[in-house]
């Protein structure tokens, strides 16, 4: 029998969190802050300084990019997608993807297991 591990969290129960203020920009850097990590997936905030990027990679999870501030260019399976504040984009599991900040840019990345294949 498999047991699930206890989720690791920085989210206080029953308290709102202003996501855009929960991670700060740093000159020439990408800053990340994991809010929740469990067997089901993760919630991670990112703040990209202008011109910063995450190089192309794949992940075994479906992922949702929710743009909190600014604009960015995503490359997902060879398709270029421009995103801005308030927009949401799905990056499917096992599909190569990359993130390039057009200017300063913040996002919430939700990675989740969609179930067994």
Buried (B, 14 or more C-beta within 10 A) or exposed (E): EEEEEEEEEEEEEEEEEEBBEBBEBEEEEBBBBEBBBBEEBBBBBBBBBEEBBBEEEEBEBBBBBBBBBBBBBBBBEEEEBEBEBEBEBEBBBEBEBBBBBBEBBBBBBBBBEEEEE
